[in-house]
């Protein structure tokens, strides 16, 4: 490549690798991440997830170690819902909401109902 790749190019390459299951090319991408100062956690997480989906656990550890060395962390996922005109934000694993216990109980009930009706979780 005649120029240094930026975060958009690396992201596009990783997305293509993910789509076509091309894990071999990701070693070149990992080298790029080591040599450049990308601070976008999404690139590292996408690479780590690609390795994990192909059961390349040593590579997952290498990516996570590189993130730690560079001080890069993934922001927790969140969702916002609006009920009766009031917005409620939920972060992954957050238990600070005043009704979090009730929310998780209801979530378990819904999940059990969905699975009992035959849904199979195909995510990770």
C-alpha positions as CSV (number, residue, x, y, z in Angstrom):
1,X,0.0,0.0,0.0
2,X,1.6,3.3,-1.0
3,X,0.3,5.1,2.2
4,X,-0.2,4.2,5.8
5,X,-3.6,2.7,6.4
6,X,-6.0,4.7,8.5
7,X,-8.7,3.4,10.8
8,X,-11.3,3.3,8.0
9,X,-9.1,1.1,5.8
10,X,-8.2,-1.2,8.6
11,X,-11.9,-1.5,9.5
12,X,-12.9,-2.2,6.0
13,X,-10.2,-4.9,5.7
14,X,-11.3,-6.5,9.0
15,X,-15.0,-6.5,7.9
16,X,-14.1,-8.2,4.7
17,X,-12.0,-10.8,6.6
18,X,-14.9,-11.4,8.9
19,X,-17.4,-11.7,6.1
20,X,-15.2,-14.2,4.1
21,X,-13.7,-16.0,7.1
22,X,-10.2,-15.0,6.0
23,X,-8.3,-15.2,9.3
24,X,-4.8,-15.5,7.6
25,X,-4.8,-11.9,6.4
26,X,-5.5,-10.7,9.9
27,X,-1.9,-11.3,11.0
28,X,-0.9,-8.4,8.7
29,X,-3.6,-6.3,10.2
30,X,-2.4,-7.1,13.7
31,X,1.1,-6.0,12.7
32,X,-0.4,-2.7,11.5
33,X,-2.1,-2.2,14.8
34,X,1.2,-2.8,16.6
35,X,3.1,-0.3,14.4
36,X,0.5,2.5,14.3
37,X,-1.3,4.5,17.0
38,X,-4.9,3.5,16.4
39,X,-7.0,4.5,19.4
40,X,-10.3,3.2,18.0
41,X,-11.3,0.3,20.3
42,X,-13.7,-1.0,17.6
43,X,-10.9,-2.1,15.4
44,X,-9.3,-4.1,18.2
45,X,-12.6,-5.6,19.3
46,X,-13.5,-6.6,15.8
47,X,-10.1,-8.3,15.3
48,X,-10.4,-10.0,18.7
49,X,-14.0,-11.2,17.9
50,X,-12.8,-12.5,14.5
51,X,-10.1,-14.6,16.2
52,X,-12.5,-15.8,18.9
53,X,-15.1,-17.0,16.3
54,X,-12.3,-19.0,14.7
55,X,-11.1,-20.3,18.1
56,X,-7.7,-18.7,17.9
57,X,-7.5,-18.0,21.6
58,X,-3.8,-17.1,21.6
59,X,-4.4,-14.4,19.1
60,X,-7.4,-13.1,21.1
61,X,-5.0,-12.8,24.1
62,X,-2.5,-11.0,21.9
63,X,-5.0,-8.4,20.8
64,X,-6.3,-7.9,24.3
65,X,-2.8,-7.5,25.6
66,X,-2.0,-5.0,22.9
67,X,-5.1,-3.0,23.9
68,X,-4.0,-3.0,27.5
69,X,-0.5,-1.9,26.6
70,X,-1.9,1.0,24.5
71,X,-4.4,2.0,27.2
72,X,-7.3,1.2,24.9
73,X,-10.5,0.0,26.4
74,X,-13.9,-0.9,25.0
75,X,-16.7,1.3,26.1
76,X,-19.6,-0.8,27.6
77,X,-22.6,-1.3,25.3
78,X,-25.7,0.6,26.2
79,X,-29.4,0.8,25.3
80,X,-31.8,3.6,25.8
81,X,-35.6,3.1,26.0
82,X,-38.3,5.7,26.5
83,X,-41.2,4.8,28.8
84,X,-44.0,7.3,29.6
85,X,-41.9,10.1,28.3
86,X,-38.9,9.3,30.4
87,X,-35.6,8.0,29.0
88,X,-33.8,5.1,30.7
89,X,-30.2,4.1,29.8
90,X,-28.9,0.7,30.5
91,X,-25.2,-0.3,30.4
92,X,-24.0,-3.8,30.0
93,X,-23.6,-5.3,33.5
94,X,-24.8,-2.1,35.2
95,X,-26.8,-2.6,38.3
96,X,-27.2,1.0,39.3
97,X,-30.7,1.4,38.0
98,X,-33.2,1.5,40.9
99,X,-35.2,-1.3,39.3
100,X,-32.3,-3.3,38.0
101,X,-33.2,-6.4,40.0
102,X,-36.7,-6.4,38.6
103,X,-35.4,-5.8,35.1
104,X,-33.1,-8.8,35.2
105,X,-35.8,-11.0,36.6
106,X,-38.1,-10.0,33.8
107,X,-35.3,-10.5,31.3
108,X,-34.7,-14.0,32.5
109,X,-38.4,-14.8,32.3
110,X,-38.5,-13.5,28.7
111,X,-35.4,-15.3,27.7
112,X,-36.7,-18.6,29.1
113,X,-40.0,-18.1,27.3
114,X,-38.2,-17.4,24.0
115,X,-35.9,-20.5,24.4
116,X,-38.9,-22.7,25.4
117,X,-40.5,-21.8,22.1
118,X,-37.6,-23.1,20.2
119,X,-35.3,-20.1,19.6
120,X,-31.6,-21.1,19.3
121,X,-29.1,-18.5,20.2
122,X,-26.6,-18.3,17.3
123,X,-24.5,-15.5,18.7
124,X,-21.0,-16.4,20.1
